[in-house]
Amino acid sequence: MTGIYAQRMNANVVVLGTDNVGKSALTVRFLTRRFIGEYGDIESLYSHNVVVDGREQTLNIWDAPYSQSQDLFSESLMCEKRVQWADGFVLVYSICDRASFNAITRLIQTIKTSKDFLSFEKMPIVIVGNKRDLHHRRTVLSEEGRLLALSADCLFYEVSAAENYHSVLMVFHGLVNHIRESRVSVKRLAGIKGIVKSMSAVFARRRTDSL
């Protein structure tokens, strides 16, 4: 098999953010190119094919609600469920809402804690500052978003889901590339571990034979 179909990748993506940051609008903008401004607090799961760098990818996107009302145990279980399912996260805040930006730090910590508990792999995360078109109401500077992403080893984009489809497309393309790189690193690490394990077994046998 040749061409882009030979390199198809399936990836699960969870989109998270507090209320009214535009995460559902961002997701639907990516899926349909259309902007729809009003959404209820609903949970949705989509499947979408996209070509990134000449390779066709299938993205399963979980647009997940955010709840501060549930207890910490329930929140931990839900996050663990999402981390087990996800290959990557899109964390959305509004540049006009300081509280939504502060929530991103908590989400990153919760995701990474759950990931460290489940495995030693790095979880690809993209931080997105939405509503760039409302710059006159900005309360979160671009530099703050970049610094948070740098400190958490995440990608960062600032976009307007309302005005620009291309910037939204770049968010998901960036995450796809991040997921792809993460999988290559995991395979490489697994290969190195396999070599080390084989060499250790050989040396162990040699020591046994010399006794």
Beta strands, then each sheet from edge to edge (+ up, - down):
strand 1: 9-16
strand 2: 44-52
strand 3: 55-63
strand 4: 88-94
strand 5: 125-130
strand 6: 155-158
sheet 1: 2+ 3- 1- 4- 5- 6-
end
